[in-house]
């Protein structure tokens, strides 16, 4: 056997052994913390104090009362997470809808229309996204205070939309570039206008990229904390889930089980949406990676 063949054989056998090992380790790193968080959220507090390191919970010990306490309103003695979830869904869902309404025609225009500065627009969008949001915190706080939007979910939605619109246009533009122009030209010959071509041809083909970008935007708006803290901290009724969870974490009076239940509530919607959108994400995550 030649040296080259021997080296290839060793590499193939090594990869055959290392691949499942590495995958297993990555799964452990990703899943064990979430699993332990779920276990803690269902364990009674007295059992947790006696044996905090136990990685399982018996059926007789399962205590869903912690979740009921987290979701119950403050007036009823709970933590009020039901209203936090509603606020987060309104803000995150509104950000997704408005950003796509802006980004889809914007990305299509940058991809297909010829105008002055077209090549520089994409770089400008990416630069806007990379601009540190912390630098805008104080000016926005002062501006929102003066115009009366501080404490408003609408004001928070506007900030999120400004944050994600640029990068969404950039990502969708790369995907529209991969759609053959000949398909749109054929539709135009059949009498379709530019908007009809976008709605009937380009947009259906771009659904994987639209779905992946929608999930990306939802994750940003759902988990964002800085601006939620700045604009909503004075009005508990307008708090989002991330802000409510931070208040749980900062309180010495809140049991660990309650904090873990709140963490599960914050994490679970993203996990569920990811699995529901998996078939779109398979194509959307690599959308625009190359031009075809």
C-alpha positions as CSV (number, residue, x, y, z in Angstrom):
1,X,0.0,0.0,0.0
2,X,1.4,3.4,-1.0
3,X,2.0,6.2,1.5
4,X,-0.9,8.2,0.1
5,X,-3.4,5.3,0.3
6,X,-2.3,4.5,3.8
7,X,-2.7,8.1,4.9
8,X,-6.2,8.3,3.3
9,X,-7.2,5.0,5.0
10,X,-6.0,6.3,8.4
11,X,-7.9,9.6,7.9
12,X,-11.1,7.9,6.9
13,X,-11.0,5.5,9.9
14,X,-10.2,8.3,12.3
15,X,-13.1,10.4,10.9
16,X,-15.4,7.5,11.2
17,X,-14.6,7.3,14.9
18,X,-14.3,11.0,15.7
19,X,-17.5,12.1,13.9
20,X,-20.0,10.4,16.2
21,X,-17.9,11.3,19.2
22,X,-17.8,15.0,18.3
23,X,-21.5,15.1,17.4
24,X,-22.3,13.4,20.7
25,X,-20.2,15.9,22.7
26,X,-21.9,18.8,20.9
27,X,-25.3,17.4,21.6
28,X,-24.4,17.0,25.3
29,X,-23.2,20.6,25.5
30,X,-26.3,21.9,23.8
31,X,-29.0,19.7,25.5
32,X,-27.8,19.0,29.0
33,X,-28.2,22.6,30.3
34,X,-31.7,22.8,28.8
35,X,-32.6,19.4,30.2
36,X,-31.3,20.3,33.7
37,X,-33.2,23.6,33.5
38,X,-36.4,21.7,32.8
39,X,-35.8,19.2,35.6
40,X,-35.2,22.0,38.1
41,X,-38.4,23.8,37.0
42,X,-40.5,20.7,37.9
43,X,-38.7,19.7,41.2
44,X,-40.2,20.8,44.5
45,X,-38.1,23.4,46.3
46,X,-37.4,21.2,49.4
47,X,-36.2,18.4,47.2
48,X,-33.9,20.7,45.3
49,X,-32.4,22.1,48.5
50,X,-31.7,18.6,49.8
51,X,-30.1,17.3,46.5
52,X,-29.4,20.1,44.0
53,X,-27.2,18.0,41.7
54,X,-29.7,15.3,40.9
55,X,-30.3,15.1,37.1
56,X,-33.7,13.5,37.1
57,X,-37.1,13.9,38.8
58,X,-39.4,11.2,39.8
59,X,-43.0,11.2,38.6
60,X,-44.2,11.5,42.2
61,X,-42.1,14.7,42.5
62,X,-43.2,16.5,39.4
63,X,-44.7,19.8,40.5
64,X,-46.3,21.9,37.8
65,X,-47.4,24.4,40.4
66,X,-44.2,26.4,39.7
67,X,-45.4,27.2,36.1
68,X,-48.8,28.1,37.4
69,X,-47.1,30.6,39.8
70,X,-45.0,32.0,37.0
71,X,-47.9,32.5,34.7
72,X,-50.3,33.8,37.3
73,X,-50.9,37.6,37.5
74,X,-49.2,39.7,40.1
75,X,-52.5,40.6,41.7
76,X,-53.2,36.9,42.2
77,X,-49.8,36.4,43.8
78,X,-47.9,35.2,40.8
79,X,-45.1,36.5,38.6
80,X,-47.3,37.8,35.7
81,X,-45.5,36.0,32.9
82,X,-48.8,35.5,31.0
83,X,-48.9,39.2,30.2
84,X,-45.2,39.3,29.5
85,X,-45.6,36.5,26.9
86,X,-48.5,38.4,25.3
87,X,-46.4,41.6,25.1
88,X,-43.4,39.7,23.7
89,X,-45.6,38.0,21.1
90,X,-47.1,41.3,20.0
91,X,-43.7,43.0,19.7
92,X,-41.9,40.1,18.1
93,X,-44.7,39.2,15.8
94,X,-45.2,42.8,14.7
95,X,-41.5,43.1,14.1
96,X,-41.5,40.0,11.9
97,X,-44.5,41.2,9.8
98,X,-43.3,44.8,9.4
99,X,-39.7,43.9,8.7
100,X,-40.8,41.4,5.9
101,X,-43.2,44.0,4.5
102,X,-40.2,46.4,4.2
103,X,-37.5,43.9,3.4
104,X,-39.1,41.7,0.7
105,X,-39.8,44.6,-1.8
106,X,-36.6,46.3,-0.7
107,X,-34.4,43.3,-1.3
108,X,-36.1,42.6,-4.6
109,X,-35.5,46.1,-5.8
110,X,-31.8,46.0,-4.8
111,X,-31.5,42.6,-6.6
112,X,-33.3,43.4,-9.8
113,X,-33.6,47.2,-10.4
114,X,-30.7,49.2,-11.8
115,X,-30.2,52.5,-10.0
116,X,-27.4,54.8,-8.9
117,X,-25.5,53.4,-6.0
118,X,-27.0,50.0,-6.2
119,X,-23.7,48.2,-5.5
120,X,-23.0,50.3,-2.4
121,X,-26.5,49.8,-0.9
122,X,-25.9,46.3,0.3
123,X,-22.7,47.3,2.0
124,X,-24.5,50.2,3.6
125,X,-27.2,47.9,4.9
126,X,-24.7,45.6,6.5
127,X,-22.8,48.5,8.0
128,X,-26.1,49.7,9.6
129,X,-26.6,46.3,11.2
130,X,-23.0,46.2,12.6
131,X,-23.4,49.6,14.2
132,X,-23.3,49.1,18.0
133,X,-26.8,49.5,19.3
134,X,-25.5,50.6,22.7
135,X,-24.4,53.9,21.2
136,X,-28.1,54.7,20.3
137,X,-29.4,53.8,23.7
138,X,-29.1,57.2,25.4
139,X,-30.2,59.3,22.4
140,X,-33.2,57.1,21.8
141,X,-34.1,57.2,25.5
142,X,-34.0,61.0,25.5
143,X,-35.9,61.2,22.2
144,X,-38.6,58.7,23.3
145,X,-39.0,60.5,26.6
146,X,-39.7,63.8,24.8
147,X,-42.2,62.5,22.3
148,X,-44.0,60.3,24.9
149,X,-43.2,56.9,23.5
150,X,-41.2,55.6,26.5
151,X,-43.1,52.8,28.1
152,X,-44.9,52.0,24.8
153,X,-44.7,48.7,23.0
154,X,-45.1,50.6,19.7
155,X,-41.9,52.5,20.4
156,X,-40.1,49.3,21.2
157,X,-41.4,47.7,17.9
158,X,-40.1,50.7,16.0
159,X,-36.6,50.3,17.4
160,X,-36.5,46.6,16.7
161,X,-37.7,47.2,13.1
162,X,-34.9,49.7,12.6
163,X,-32.4,47.2,13.9
164,X,-33.4,44.2,11.8
165,X,-34.7,45.7,8.5
166,X,-31.3,46.4,7.1
167,X,-29.8,42.9,7.6
168,X,-33.1,41.3,6.5
169,X,-32.9,43.2,3.2
170,X,-29.2,42.2,2.8
171,X,-29.9,38.5,3.4
172,X,-33.0,38.3,1.2
173,X,-31.3,40.3,-1.6
174,X,-28.6,37.5,-1.8
175,X,-31.4,34.9,-2.2
176,X,-33.2,36.9,-4.9
177,X,-30.0,37.0,-6.8
178,X,-30.1,33.2,-7.1
179,X,-33.5,33.1,-8.8
180,X,-33.1,32.9,-12.6
181,X,-34.0,36.1,-14.3
182,X,-35.4,34.1,-17.2
183,X,-38.4,33.0,-15.1
184,X,-39.3,36.6,-14.4
185,X,-38.8,37.6,-18.1
186,X,-41.1,34.8,-19.2
187,X,-43.8,36.0,-16.7
188,X,-43.3,39.6,-18.0
189,X,-43.8,38.4,-21.6
190,X,-47.1,36.8,-20.5
191,X,-48.2,40.3,-19.3
192,X,-47.3,40.3,-15.6
193,X,-46.3,43.6,-14.1
194,X,-43.2,43.9,-11.8
195,X,-45.3,43.5,-8.7
196,X,-47.1,40.5,-10.1
197,X,-43.8,38.9,-11.0
198,X,-42.7,39.4,-7.4
199,X,-45.9,38.0,-5.9
200,X,-46.4,35.1,-8.3
201,X,-42.8,34.0,-9.2
202,X,-40.1,35.4,-7.0
203,X,-41.8,35.4,-3.6
204,X,-42.9,31.7,-3.7
205,X,-39.4,30.7,-4.8
206,X,-38.0,32.7,-1.9
207,X,-40.2,31.2,0.8
208,X,-37.3,29.2,2.4
209,X,-35.2,32.4,2.8
210,X,-38.3,34.4,4.0
211,X,-39.0,31.7,6.6
212,X,-35.5,31.6,7.9
213,X,-35.3,35.4,8.1
214,X,-38.6,35.5,9.9
215,X,-37.3,33.1,12.5
216,X,-34.1,35.1,12.8
217,X,-36.0,38.4,13.4
218,X,-38.4,36.7,15.8
219,X,-35.4,35.4,17.9
220,X,-33.9,38.9,18.0
221,X,-37.1,40.6,19.1
222,X,-38.1,37.9,21.5
223,X,-34.7,37.8,23.4
224,X,-33.8,41.5,23.2
225,X,-33.2,43.0,26.6
226,X,-31.4,46.4,26.4
227,X,-34.1,48.5,24.8
228,X,-36.8,46.7,26.6
229,X,-35.1,47.7,29.9
230,X,-34.6,51.3,28.8
231,X,-38.2,51.9,27.6
232,X,-40.4,49.6,29.6
233,X,-38.9,49.2,33.1
234,X,-41.2,51.8,34.7
235,X,-44.4,50.1,33.4
236,X,-44.6,46.5,34.5
237,X,-47.8,45.9,32.5
238,X,-45.7,46.5,29.3
239,X,-42.7,44.2,30.2
240,X,-41.5,41.6,27.8
241,X,-40.5,38.0,28.8
242,X,-36.7,38.8,28.8
243,X,-37.3,41.8,31.0
244,X,-39.5,39.8,33.4
245,X,-36.9,37.0,33.6
246,X,-34.1,39.4,34.4
247,X,-36.2,40.7,37.3
248,X,-36.6,37.1,38.6
249,X,-32.9,36.5,38.3
250,X,-32.1,39.7,40.2
251,X,-34.4,38.9,43.1
252,X,-33.2,37.0,46.2
253,X,-36.8,36.2,47.2
254,X,-37.5,34.2,44.0
255,X,-36.9,30.4,44.3
256,X,-34.6,28.7,41.8
257,X,-37.4,26.5,40.6
258,X,-39.4,29.7,39.7
259,X,-36.4,31.1,37.8
260,X,-35.9,27.9,35.9
261,X,-39.6,27.8,34.9
262,X,-39.4,31.3,33.6
263,X,-36.2,30.4,31.6
264,X,-38.1,27.4,30.1
265,X,-41.0,29.7,29.1
266,X,-38.5,32.1,27.5
267,X,-36.7,29.4,25.5
268,X,-39.5,27.0,24.5
269,X,-41.2,29.2,21.8
270,X,-37.9,29.5,19.9
271,X,-37.4,25.8,20.0
272,X,-41.0,25.1,18.9
273,X,-40.8,27.6,16.0
274,X,-37.4,26.2,14.9
275,X,-38.8,22.6,14.6
276,X,-42.0,23.9,12.9
277,X,-40.0,25.8,10.3
278,X,-37.3,23.2,9.9
279,X,-38.2,22.2,6.3
280,X,-38.0,25.9,5.2
281,X,-34.8,26.4,7.2
282,X,-33.0,23.6,5.3
283,X,-33.0,25.7,2.2
284,X,-33.1,29.1,3.8
285,X,-30.0,29.0,6.0
286,X,-27.8,28.5,2.9
287,X,-29.8,30.9,0.7
288,X,-27.7,33.2,-1.2
289,X,-24.5,31.4,-0.4
290,X,-23.6,31.2,-4.1
291,X,-25.1,32.5,-7.3
292,X,-26.5,30.0,-9.7
